[in-house]
Amino acid sequence: MEEIRVLPCGLVSRSDAAKYLGLKPNTLATWNSSGKHEEFFEKKFIGGRVFYDFEKIKSFIE
């Protein structure tokens, strides 16, 4: 598995979240615009970029 960079605050970028989930970043972007993944894990906007809580992504996988 590729290395996933988790920020000290526990967030990951969209591309790292996609790597971890085995998806393409565009898939998460599509989910973002449709609100599909809101029920599974929340996103945060920082400087115009989307980040995800890594612990919630791991819980989503389990």
N, CA, C, O and CB atoms as a CASP TS submission, in Angstrom:
PFRMAT TS
TARGET T0000
AUTHOR 0000-0000-0000
METHOD Language model
MODEL 1
PARENT N/A
ATOM      1  N   MET     1       0.845  -1.179   0.000  1.00  0.00           N
ATOM      2  CA  MET     1       0.000   0.000   0.000  1.00  0.00           C
ATOM      3  C   MET     1       0.892   1.245   0.000  1.00  0.00           C
ATOM      4  O   MET     1       1.947   1.280   0.635  1.00  0.00           O
ATOM      5  CB  MET     1      -0.963  -0.003   1.226  1.00  0.00           C
ATOM      6  N   GLU     2       0.444   2.242  -0.718  1.00  0.00           N
ATOM      7  CA  GLU     2       1.184   3.502  -0.768  1.00  0.00           C
ATOM      8  C   GLU     2       1.123   4.205   0.585  1.00  0.00           C
ATOM      9  O   GLU     2       0.196   4.002   1.370  1.00  0.00           O
ATOM     10  CB  GLU     2       0.622   4.420  -1.876  1.00  0.00           C
ATOM     11  N   GLU     3       2.122   5.025   0.834  1.00  0.00           N
ATOM     12  CA  GLU     3       2.167   5.760   2.091  1.00  0.00           C
ATOM     13  C   GLU     3       1.081   6.836   2.122  1.00  0.00           C
ATOM     14  O   GLU     3       0.888   7.582   1.162  1.00  0.00           O
ATOM     15  CB  GLU     3       3.554   6.392   2.294  1.00  0.00           C
ATOM     16  N   ILE     4       0.393   6.889   3.235  1.00  0.00           N
ATOM     17  CA  ILE     4      -0.654   7.881   3.459  1.00  0.00           C
ATOM     18  C   ILE     4      -0.100   8.911   4.437  1.00  0.00           C
ATOM     19  O   ILE     4       0.361   8.559   5.523  1.00  0.00           O
ATOM     20  CB  ILE     4      -1.980   7.218   4.008  1.00  0.00           C
ATOM     21  N   ARG     5      -0.145  10.173   4.051  1.00  0.00           N
ATOM     22  CA  ARG     5       0.362  11.236   4.921  1.00  0.00           C
ATOM     23  C   ARG     5      -0.782  11.768   5.779  1.00  0.00           C
ATOM     24  O   ARG     5      -1.732  12.368   5.276  1.00  0.00           O
ATOM     25  CB  ARG     5       1.006  12.386   4.084  1.00  0.00           C
ATOM     26  N   VAL     6      -0.669  11.536   7.077  1.00  0.00           N
ATOM     27  CA  VAL     6      -1.663  12.018   8.040  1.00  0.00           C
ATOM     28  C   VAL     6      -1.062  13.225   8.743  1.00  0.00           C
ATOM     29  O   VAL     6       0.021  13.134   9.321  1.00  0.00           O
ATOM     30  CB  VAL     6      -2.072  10.895   9.073  1.00  0.00           C
ATOM     31  N   LEU     7      -1.755  14.346   8.697  1.00  0.00           N
ATOM     32  CA  LEU     7      -1.289  15.558   9.359  1.00  0.00           C
ATOM     33  C   LEU     7      -1.358  15.380  10.878  1.00  0.00           C
ATOM     34  O   LEU     7      -2.120  14.543  11.363  1.00  0.00           O
ATOM     35  CB  LEU     7      -2.129  16.781   8.914  1.00  0.00           C
ATOM     36  N   PRO     8      -0.578  16.151  11.633  1.00  0.00           N
ATOM     37  CA  PRO     8      -0.600  16.030  13.092  1.00  0.00           C
ATOM     38  C   PRO     8      -1.992  16.181  13.705  1.00  0.00           C
ATOM     39  O   PRO     8      -2.257  15.634  14.776  1.00  0.00           O
ATOM     40  CB  PRO     8       0.313  17.057  13.690  1.00  0.00           C
ATOM     41  N   CYS     9      -2.867  16.906  13.048  1.00  0.00           N
ATOM     42  CA  CYS     9      -4.231  17.093  13.560  1.00  0.00           C
ATOM     43  C   CYS     9      -5.153  15.923  13.205  1.00  0.00           C
ATOM     44  O   CYS     9      -6.331  15.940  13.560  1.00  0.00           O
ATOM     45  CB  CYS     9      -4.817  18.389  13.014  1.00  0.00           C
ATOM     46  N   GLY    10      -4.623  14.896  12.500  1.00  0.00           N
ATOM     47  CA  GLY    10      -5.413  13.714  12.178  1.00  0.00           C
ATOM     48  C   GLY    10      -6.152  13.779  10.857  1.00  0.00           C
ATOM     49  O   GLY    10      -6.960  12.900  10.557  1.00  0.00           O
ATOM     50  N   LEU    11      -5.887  14.812  10.058  1.00  0.00           N
ATOM     51  CA  LEU    11      -6.557  14.953   8.769  1.00  0.00           C
ATOM     52  C   LEU    11      -5.683  14.427   7.638  1.00  0.00           C
ATOM     53  O   LEU    11      -4.457  14.409   7.742  1.00  0.00           O
ATOM     54  CB  LEU    11      -6.922  16.416   8.514  1.00  0.00           C
ATOM     55  N   VAL    12      -6.332  13.998   6.556  1.00  0.00           N
ATOM     56  CA  VAL    12      -5.633  13.587   5.343  1.00  0.00           C
ATOM     57  C   VAL    12      -6.224  14.338   4.155  1.00  0.00           C
ATOM     58  O   VAL    12      -7.390  14.733   4.172  1.00  0.00           O
ATOM     59  CB  VAL    12      -5.732  12.047   5.132  1.00  0.00           C
ATOM     60  N   SER    13      -5.409  14.528   3.131  1.00  0.00           N
ATOM     61  CA  SER    13      -5.880  15.203   1.922  1.00  0.00           C
ATOM     62  C   SER    13      -6.834  14.290   1.155  1.00  0.00           C
ATOM     63  O   SER    13      -6.936  13.098   1.443  1.00  0.00           O
ATOM     64  CB  SER    13      -4.686  15.617   1.024  1.00  0.00           C
ATOM     65  N   ARG    14      -7.520  14.857   0.191  1.00  0.00           N
ATOM     66  CA  ARG    14      -8.427  14.063  -0.636  1.00  0.00           C
ATOM     67  C   ARG    14      -7.654  12.960  -1.359  1.00  0.00           C
ATOM     68  O   ARG    14      -8.131  11.828  -1.442  1.00  0.00           O
ATOM     69  CB  ARG    14      -9.164  14.963  -1.657  1.00  0.00           C
ATOM     70  N   SER    15      -6.467  13.274  -1.883  1.00  0.00           N
ATOM     71  CA  SER    15      -5.711  12.252  -2.619  1.00  0.00           C
ATOM     72  C   SER    15      -5.255  11.126  -1.688  1.00  0.00           C
ATOM     73  O   SER    15      -5.281   9.959  -2.076  1.00  0.00           O
ATOM     74  CB  SER    15      -4.490  12.886  -3.317  1.00  0.00           C
ATOM     75  N   ASP    16      -4.838  11.463  -0.466  1.00  0.00           N
ATOM     76  CA  ASP    16      -4.444  10.415   0.473  1.00  0.00           C
ATOM     77  C   ASP    16      -5.652   9.610   0.947  1.00  0.00           C
ATOM     78  O   ASP    16      -5.556   8.395   1.116  1.00  0.00           O
ATOM     79  CB  ASP    16      -3.718  11.023   1.671  1.00  0.00           C
ATOM     80  N   ALA    17      -6.776  10.267   1.162  1.00  0.00           N
ATOM     81  CA  ALA    17      -7.995   9.544   1.535  1.00  0.00           C
ATOM     82  C   ALA    17      -8.393   8.577   0.425  1.00  0.00           C
ATOM     83  O   ALA    17      -8.776   7.438   0.693  1.00  0.00           O
ATOM     84  CB  ALA    17      -9.151  10.530   1.827  1.00  0.00           C
ATOM     85  N   ALA    18      -8.301   9.032  -0.811  1.00  0.00           N
ATOM     86  CA  ALA    18      -8.642   8.178  -1.948  1.00  0.00           C
ATOM     87  C   ALA    18      -7.700   6.978  -2.028  1.00  0.00           C
ATOM     88  O   ALA    18      -8.148   5.857  -2.268  1.00  0.00           O
ATOM     89  CB  ALA    18      -8.590   8.981  -3.257  1.00  0.00           C
ATOM     90  N   LYS    19      -6.399   7.203  -1.828  1.00  0.00           N
ATOM     91  CA  LYS    19      -5.435   6.092  -1.829  1.00  0.00           C
ATOM     92  C   LYS    19      -5.825   5.053  -0.778  1.00  0.00           C
ATOM     93  O   LYS    19      -5.855   3.855  -1.060  1.00  0.00           O
ATOM     94  CB  LYS    19      -3.997   6.613  -1.561  1.00  0.00           C
ATOM     95  N   TYR    20      -6.116   5.513   0.414  1.00  0.00           N
ATOM     96  CA  TYR    20      -6.454   4.609   1.513  1.00  0.00           C
ATOM     97  C   TYR    20      -7.725   3.815   1.209  1.00  0.00           C
ATOM     98  O   TYR    20      -7.818   2.630   1.529  1.00  0.00           O
ATOM     99  CB  TYR    20      -6.627   5.398   2.814  1.00  0.00           C
ATOM    100  N   LEU    21      -8.697   4.475   0.593  1.00  0.00           N
ATOM    101  CA  LEU    21      -9.969   3.827   0.272  1.00  0.00           C
ATOM    102  C   LEU    21      -9.912   2.998  -1.007  1.00  0.00           C
ATOM    103  O   LEU    21     -10.848   2.258  -1.313  1.00  0.00           O
ATOM    104  CB  LEU    21     -11.050   4.865   0.147  1.00  0.00           C
ATOM    105  N   GLY    22      -8.811   3.122  -1.756  1.00  0.00           N
ATOM    106  CA  GLY    22      -8.705   2.395  -3.024  1.00  0.00           C
ATOM    107  C   GLY    22      -9.559   3.013  -4.116  1.00  0.00           C
ATOM    108  O   GLY    22     -10.035   2.318  -5.014  1.00  0.00           O
ATOM    109  N   LEU    23      -9.751   4.327  -4.034  1.00  0.00           N
ATOM    110  CA  LEU    23     -10.565   5.057  -5.004  1.00  0.00           C
ATOM    111  C   LEU    23      -9.711   6.106  -5.696  1.00  0.00           C
ATOM    112  O   LEU    23      -8.562   6.335  -5.319  1.00  0.00           O
ATOM    113  CB  LEU    23     -11.787   5.716  -4.321  1.00  0.00           C
ATOM    114  N   LYS    24     -10.278   6.734  -6.702  1.00  0.00           N
ATOM    115  CA  LYS    24      -9.628   7.869  -7.345  1.00  0.00           C
ATOM    116  C   LYS    24     -10.100   9.148  -6.651  1.00  0.00           C
ATOM    117  O   LYS    24     -11.236   9.214  -6.181  1.00  0.00           O
ATOM    118  CB  LYS    24      -9.943   7.909  -8.882  1.00  0.00           C
ATOM    119  N   PRO    25      -9.233  10.164  -6.584  1.00  0.00           N
ATOM    120  CA  PRO    25      -9.654  11.429  -5.967  1.00  0.00           C
ATOM    121  C   PRO    25     -10.920  12.000  -6.600  1.00  0.00           C
ATOM    122  O   PRO    25     -11.724  12.633  -5.915  1.00  0.00           O
ATOM    123  CB  PRO    25      -8.536  12.448  -6.067  1.00  0.00           C
ATOM    124  N   ASN    26     -11.102  11.783  -7.897  1.00  0.00           N
ATOM    125  CA  ASN    26     -12.309  12.290  -8.560  1.00  0.00           C
ATOM    126  C   ASN    26     -13.574  11.642  -8.012  1.00  0.00           C
ATOM    127  O   ASN    26     -14.637  12.263  -7.993  1.00  0.00           O
ATOM    128  CB  ASN    26     -12.222  12.053 -10.061  1.00  0.00           C
ATOM    129  N   THR    27     -13.459  10.395  -7.567  1.00  0.00           N
ATOM    130  CA  THR    27     -14.618   9.728  -6.973  1.00  0.00           C
ATOM    131  C   THR    27     -15.026  10.446  -5.695  1.00  0.00           C
ATOM    132  O   THR    27     -16.209  10.699  -5.467  1.00  0.00           O
ATOM    133  CB  THR    27     -14.312   8.239  -6.683  1.00  0.00           C
ATOM    134  N   LEU    28     -14.039  10.774  -4.859  1.00  0.00           N
ATOM    135  CA  LEU    28     -14.365  11.514  -3.633  1.00  0.00           C
ATOM    136  C   LEU    28     -14.899  12.902  -3.955  1.00  0.00           C
ATOM    137  O   LEU    28     -15.779  13.406  -3.257  1.00  0.00           O
ATOM    138  CB  LEU    28     -13.131  11.628  -2.729  1.00  0.00           C
ATOM    139  N   ALA    29     -14.378  13.518  -4.999  1.00  0.00           N
ATOM    140  CA  ALA    29     -14.886  14.832  -5.408  1.00  0.00           C
ATOM    141  C   ALA    29     -16.352  14.732  -5.823  1.00  0.00           C
ATOM    142  O   ALA    29     -17.161  15.601  -5.496  1.00  0.00           O
ATOM    143  CB  ALA    29     -14.040  15.405  -6.569  1.00  0.00           C
ATOM    144  N   THR    30     -16.682  13.666  -6.545  1.00  0.00           N
ATOM    145  CA  THR    30     -18.069  13.449  -6.960  1.00  0.00           C
ATOM    146  C   THR    30     -18.947  13.196  -5.747  1.00  0.00           C
ATOM    147  O   THR    30     -20.044  13.746  -5.639  1.00  0.00           O
ATOM    148  CB  THR    30     -18.169  12.270  -7.946  1.00  0.00           C
ATOM    149  N   TRP    31     -18.461  12.360  -4.830  1.00  0.00           N
ATOM    150  CA  TRP    31     -19.212  12.120  -3.599  1.00  0.00           C
ATOM    151  C   TRP    31     -19.392  13.418  -2.837  1.00  0.00           C
ATOM    152  O   TRP    31     -20.451  13.660  -2.257  1.00  0.00           O
ATOM    153  CB  TRP    31     -18.503  11.078  -2.718  1.00  0.00           C
ATOM    154  N   ASN    32     -18.356  14.261  -2.835  1.00  0.00           N
ATOM    155  CA  ASN    32     -18.419  15.539  -2.135  1.00  0.00           C
ATOM    156  C   ASN    32     -19.535  16.413  -2.697  1.00  0.00           C
ATOM    157  O   ASN    32     -20.311  17.003  -1.945  1.00  0.00           O
ATOM    158  CB  ASN    32     -17.076  16.269  -2.234  1.00  0.00           C
ATOM    159  N   SER    33     -19.610  16.492  -4.021  1.00  0.00           N
ATOM    160  CA  SER    33     -20.618  17.363  -4.629  1.00  0.00           C
ATOM    161  C   SER    33     -22.029  16.814  -4.465  1.00  0.00           C
ATOM    162  O   SER    33     -22.993  17.579  -4.445  1.00  0.00           O
ATOM    163  CB  SER    33     -20.317  17.560  -6.102  1.00  0.00           C
ATOM    164  N   SER    34     -22.160  15.488  -4.346  1.00  0.00           N
ATOM    165  CA  SER    34     -23.485  14.893  -4.197  1.00  0.00           C
ATOM    166  C   SER    34     -23.894  14.719  -2.735  1.00  0.00           C
ATOM    167  O   SER    34     -25.056  14.442  -2.437  1.00  0.00           O
ATOM    168  CB  SER    34     -23.525  13.555  -4.895  1.00  0.00           C
ATOM    169  N   GLY    35     -22.919  14.885  -1.818  1.00  0.00           N
ATOM    170  CA  GLY    35     -23.207  14.695  -0.402  1.00  0.00           C
ATOM    171  C   GLY    35     -23.259  13.237   0.008  1.00  0.00           C
ATOM    172  O   GLY    35     -23.663  12.926   1.129  1.00  0.00           O
ATOM    173  N   LYS    36     -22.857  12.332  -0.880  1.00  0.00           N
ATOM    174  CA  LYS    36     -22.983  10.897  -0.633  1.00  0.00           C
ATOM    175  C   LYS    36     -22.231  10.433   0.608  1.00  0.00           C
ATOM    176  O   LYS    36     -22.759   9.629   1.376  1.00  0.00           O
ATOM    177  CB  LYS    36     -22.490  10.133  -1.826  1.00  0.00           C
ATOM    178  N   HIS    37     -21.027  10.914   0.821  1.00  0.00           N
ATOM    179  CA  HIS    37     -20.226  10.397   1.916  1.00  0.00           C
ATOM    180  C   HIS    37     -20.416  11.150   3.227  1.00  0.00           C
ATOM    181  O   HIS    37     -19.785  10.805   4.227  1.00  0.00           O
ATOM    182  CB  HIS    37     -18.793  10.430   1.535  1.00  0.00           C
ATOM    183  N   GLU    38     -21.249  12.145   3.246  1.00  0.00           N
ATOM    184  CA  GLU    38     -21.466  12.917   4.472  1.00  0.00           C
ATOM    185  C   GLU    38     -21.887  12.020   5.635  1.00  0.00           C
ATOM    186  O   GLU    38     -21.521  12.274   6.783  1.00  0.00           O
ATOM    187  CB  GLU    38     -22.525  13.996   4.237  1.00  0.00           C
ATOM    188  N   GLU    39     -22.646  10.987   5.341  1.00  0.00           N
ATOM    189  CA  GLU    39     -23.133  10.125   6.412  1.00  0.00           C
ATOM    190  C   GLU    39     -22.036   9.226   6.978  1.00  0.00           C
ATOM    191  O   GLU    39     -22.192   8.678   8.069  1.00  0.00           O
ATOM    192  CB  GLU    39     -24.280   9.277   5.909  1.00  0.00           C
ATOM    193  N   PHE    40     -20.932   9.068   6.252  1.00  0.00           N
ATOM    194  CA  PHE    40     -19.877   8.159   6.683  1.00  0.00           C
ATOM    195  C   PHE    40     -18.702   8.859   7.351  1.00  0.00           C
ATOM    196  O   PHE    40     -18.236   8.416   8.401  1.00  0.00           O
ATOM    197  CB  PHE    40     -19.384   7.379   5.512  1.00  0.00           C
ATOM    198  N   PHE    41     -18.224   9.930   6.767  1.00  0.00           N
ATOM    199  CA  PHE    41     -17.114  10.664   7.371  1.00  0.00           C
ATOM    200  C   PHE    41     -17.163  12.104   6.913  1.00  0.00           C
ATOM    201  O   PHE    41     -17.505  12.414   5.772  1.00  0.00           O
ATOM    202  CB  PHE    41     -15.755  10.024   7.008  1.00  0.00           C
ATOM    203  N   GLU    42     -16.809  12.974   7.846  1.00  0.00           N
ATOM    204  CA  GLU    42     -16.918  14.401   7.549  1.00  0.00           C
ATOM    205  C   GLU    42     -15.652  14.934   6.892  1.00  0.00           C
ATOM    206  O   GLU    42     -14.568  14.366   7.021  1.00  0.00           O
ATOM    207  CB  GLU    42     -17.210  15.186   8.823  1.00  0.00           C
ATOM    208  N   LYS    43     -15.827  16.021   6.198  1.00  0.00           N
ATOM    209  CA  LYS    43     -14.699  16.686   5.538  1.00  0.00           C
ATOM    210  C   LYS    43     -14.539  18.071   6.144  1.00  0.00           C
ATOM    211  O   LYS    43     -15.466  18.625   6.735  1.00  0.00           O
ATOM    212  CB  LYS    43     -14.913  16.776   3.987  1.00  0.00           C
ATOM    213  N   LYS    44     -13.351  18.607   5.985  1.00  0.00           N
ATOM    214  CA  LYS    44     -13.070  19.959   6.452  1.00  0.00           C
ATOM    215  C   LYS    44     -12.396  20.707   5.319  1.00  0.00           C
ATOM    216  O   LYS    44     -11.611  20.130   4.567  1.00  0.00           O
ATOM    217  CB  LYS    44     -12.178  19.954   7.738  1.00  0.00           C
ATOM    218  N   PHE    45     -12.700  21.983   5.196  1.00  0.00           N
ATOM    219  CA  PHE    45     -12.071  22.813   4.180  1.00  0.00           C
ATOM    220  C   PHE    45     -11.007  23.669   4.852  1.00  0.00           C
ATOM    221  O   PHE    45     -11.289  24.379   5.817  1.00  0.00           O
ATOM    222  CB  PHE    45     -13.121  23.699   3.440  1.00  0.00           C
ATOM    223  N   ILE    46      -9.788  23.598   4.341  1.00  0.00           N
ATOM    224  CA  ILE    46      -8.687  24.405   4.851  1.00  0.00           C
ATOM    225  C   ILE    46      -7.991  25.031   3.650  1.00  0.00           C
ATOM    226  O   ILE    46      -7.445  24.324   2.802  1.00  0.00           O
ATOM    227  CB  ILE    46      -7.687  23.548   5.716  1.00  0.00           C
ATOM    228  N   GLY    47      -8.012  26.342   3.583  1.00  0.00           N
ATOM    229  CA  GLY    47      -7.363  27.025   2.470  1.00  0.00           C
ATOM    230  C   GLY    47      -7.901  26.618   1.112  1.00  0.00           C
ATOM    231  O   GLY    47      -7.152  26.571   0.136  1.00  0.00           O
ATOM    232  N   GLY    48      -9.189  26.325   1.038  1.00  0.00           N
ATOM    233  CA  GLY    48      -9.803  25.941  -0.226  1.00  0.00           C
ATOM    234  C   GLY    48      -9.606  24.483  -0.603  1.00  0.00           C
ATOM    235  O   GLY    48     -10.101  24.042  -1.640  1.00  0.00           O
ATOM    236  N   ARG    49      -8.888  23.725   0.224  1.00  0.00           N
ATOM    237  CA  ARG    49      -8.665  22.303  -0.033  1.00  0.00           C
ATOM    238  C   ARG    49      -9.518  21.471   0.920  1.00  0.00           C
ATOM    239  O   ARG    49      -9.862  21.911   2.017  1.00  0.00           O
ATOM    240  CB  ARG    49      -7.162  21.940   0.122  1.00  0.00           C
ATOM    241  N   VAL    50      -9.851  20.266   0.476  1.00  0.00           N
ATOM    242  CA  VAL    50     -10.677  19.374   1.276  1.00  0.00           C
ATOM    243  C   VAL    50      -9.778  18.380   2.014  1.00  0.00           C
ATOM    244  O   VAL    50      -8.879  17.780   1.424  1.00  0.00           O
ATOM    245  CB  VAL    50     -11.714  18.630   0.386  1.00  0.00           C
ATOM    246  N   PHE    51     -10.033  18.219   3.304  1.00  0.00           N
ATOM    247  CA  PHE    51      -9.326  17.237   4.120  1.00  0.00           C
ATOM    248  C   PHE    51     -10.360  16.388   4.848  1.00  0.00           C
ATOM    249  O   PHE    51     -11.479  16.829   5.107  1.00  0.00           O
ATOM    250  CB  PHE    51      -8.353  17.931   5.132  1.00  0.00           C
ATOM    251  N   TYR    52      -9.965  15.170   5.170  1.00  0.00           N
ATOM    252  CA  TYR    52     -10.860  14.228   5.835  1.00  0.00           C
ATOM    253  C   TYR    52     -10.246  13.754   7.139  1.00  0.00           C
ATOM    254  O   TYR    52      -9.024  13.662   7.261  1.00  0.00           O
ATOM    255  CB  TYR    52     -11.168  13.031   4.923  1.00  0.00           C
ATOM    256  N   ASP    53     -11.088  13.455   8.109  1.00  0.00           N
ATOM    257  CA  ASP    53     -10.651  12.913   9.394  1.00  0.00           C
ATOM    258  C   ASP    53     -10.254  11.449   9.166  1.00  0.00           C
ATOM    259  O   ASP    53     -11.095  10.623   8.812  1.00  0.00           O
ATOM    260  CB  ASP    53     -11.784  13.041  10.494  1.00  0.00           C
ATOM    261  N   PHE    54      -8.977  11.135   9.368  1.00  0.00           N
ATOM    262  CA  PHE    54      -8.465   9.805   9.061  1.00  0.00           C
ATOM    263  C   PHE    54      -9.116   8.725   9.926  1.00  0.00           C
ATOM    264  O   PHE    54      -9.378   7.628   9.434  1.00  0.00           O
ATOM    265  CB  PHE    54      -6.959   9.776   9.245  1.00  0.00           C
ATOM    266  N   GLU    55      -9.377   9.008  11.181  1.00  0.00           N
ATOM    267  CA  GLU    55     -10.011   8.015  12.057  1.00  0.00           C
ATOM    268  C   GLU    55     -11.410   7.657  11.562  1.00  0.00           C
ATOM    269  O   GLU    55     -11.819   6.498  11.638  1.00  0.00           O
ATOM    270  CB  GLU    55     -10.085   8.542  13.499  1.00  0.00           C
ATOM    271  N   LYS    56     -12.136   8.637  11.061  1.00  0.00           N
ATOM    272  CA  LYS    56     -13.482   8.364  10.543  1.00  0.00           C
ATOM    273  C   LYS    56     -13.423   7.561   9.250  1.00  0.00           C
ATOM    274  O   LYS    56     -14.297   6.736   8.984  1.00  0.00           O
ATOM    275  CB  LYS    56     -14.242   9.676  10.308  1.00  0.00           C
ATOM    276  N   ILE    57     -12.395   7.802   8.453  1.00  0.00           N
ATOM    277  CA  ILE    57     -12.220   7.009   7.234  1.00  0.00           C
ATOM    278  C   ILE    57     -11.914   5.558   7.603  1.00  0.00           C
ATOM    279  O   ILE    57     -12.451   4.633   6.992  1.00  0.00           O
ATOM    280  CB  ILE    57     -11.086   7.598   6.349  1.00  0.00           C
ATOM    281  N   LYS    58     -11.056   5.360   8.597  1.00  0.00           N
ATOM    282  CA  LYS    58     -10.743   3.999   9.030  1.00  0.00           C
ATOM    283  C   LYS    58     -12.004   3.312   9.563  1.00  0.00           C
ATOM    284  O   LYS    58     -12.219   2.130   9.294  1.00  0.00           O
ATOM    285  CB  LYS    58      -9.635   4.013  10.112  1.00  0.00           C
ATOM    286  N   SER    59     -12.828   4.028  10.305  1.00  0.00           N
ATOM    287  CA  SER    59     -14.073   3.468  10.808  1.00  0.00           C
ATOM    288  C   SER    59     -15.014   3.111   9.656  1.00  0.00           C
ATOM    289  O   SER    59     -15.712   2.099   9.716  1.00  0.00           O
ATOM    290  CB  SER    59     -14.753   4.454  11.764  1.00  0.00           C
ATOM    291  N   PHE    60     -15.036   3.932   8.617  1.00  0.00           N
ATOM    292  CA  PHE    60     -15.855   3.685   7.436  1.00  0.00           C
ATOM    293  C   PHE    60     -15.456   2.363   6.789  1.00  0.00           C
ATOM    294  O   PHE    60     -16.316   1.599   6.351  1.00  0.00           O
ATOM    295  CB  PHE    60     -15.719   4.842   6.427  1.00  0.00           C
ATOM    296  N   ILE    61     -14.140   2.093   6.727  1.00  0.00           N
ATOM    297  CA  ILE    61     -13.644   0.859   6.115  1.00  0.00           C
ATOM    298  C   ILE    61     -14.090  -0.359   6.932  1.00  0.00           C
ATOM    299  O   ILE    61     -14.487  -1.382   6.373  1.00  0.00           O
ATOM    300  CB  ILE    61     -12.099   0.894   6.000  1.00  0.00           C
ATOM    301  N   GLU    62     -14.021  -0.237   8.240  1.00  0.00           N
ATOM    302  CA  GLU    62     -14.381  -1.364   9.116  1.00  0.00           C
ATOM    303  C   GLU    62     -15.860  -1.576   9.095  1.00  0.00           C
ATOM    304  O   GLU    62     -16.364  -2.476   9.766  1.00  0.00           O
ATOM    305  CB  GLU    62     -13.908  -1.130  10.552  1.00  0.00           C
TER
END
